[in-house]
Amino acid sequence: MALDKDSVKLGISILKKINKGATVVKHELYDRSKSYVDTDTIYCVDEKYDNGYENVFTNIESITEEQKKIWEQLKEEVPNSSFMDKLEEKNYPSYALWEKEKNKDITCIGWF
């Protein structure tokens, strides 16, 4: 289920509280050749006809207990399915990039 434009705005504001300093990047279509693993970005992927997006998420390196607490408190404000997952090899566009970053503790949080 996609996020409507109001849910996207709300989701971005929540993710900015958790991942301070992150910038917003919008992509019209998901592209496997692009890297969606940066930790200073809030991604809005697969734009919909109503200016909403299919996914809104960010990646956090070494997520703190405080960040997890904020996430748990605020995630339900966005009326979509939320997730908190550790990045795995399948999330990287290449094995070489996975090898380079596999020892980083990166958690992806957001909505779809």
C-alpha positions, 0 to 999 in steps of 0.5 A: 500500500502506497503512502499518500502525499500527507503520509509522505510529509509526516513520514519525512518529518518523523525520520528527520527527528530520528536521523538528524541531518538527513537530506531527502532524495526522491526517485520516481522508480526503484532502480536496482542499479542505484544504492539505497544504503546511504545513511544521510538520506531519506528516500522516497521511492516509486512516485505515485500519481497523487504525489505519494510514494510507495516507500519512505525510509532511511538508514541509520548506522549504529541505531541508538536506544533513543532513536529506537524509542522515538521510532516506536513512539512515532511510527504508528502516526503514519497509516501504513506498514512500518519496518525496522530491518538490518541491511543485508547483502540483498540490499546492496547493488553489488557484492563489492559494496556489500563487502566494503560495508558489511561490518557496518551496523546499518538499520533501515526504518520506514514505511511501505 
